[in-house]
Amino acid sequence: MIFSNPSGAPELACDACGCRWFDRMSGACYECATPVSEESQAEYRQALETFALRRREQEETAGHSS
């Protein structure tokens, strides 16, 4: 599950319980131990790339309007 935090950045949450805390060593949720699927990881990476691209575009636009 991916949602946006207050600053608009994507955050990954557990598909089973909604927890946002993951053990990076095991690749599982801290709360319920559900593994993070490869599909969820790929979706999250794509959401991060999209967010970063939008940020760069906003910064470039702001820089050109000065």
Secondary structure, DSSP 8 states (H G I E B T S, - for coil): -EEE-TTS-EEE--TTT----EETTTTEETTT--B--HHHHHHHHHHHHHHHHHHHHHHHHHHHT-
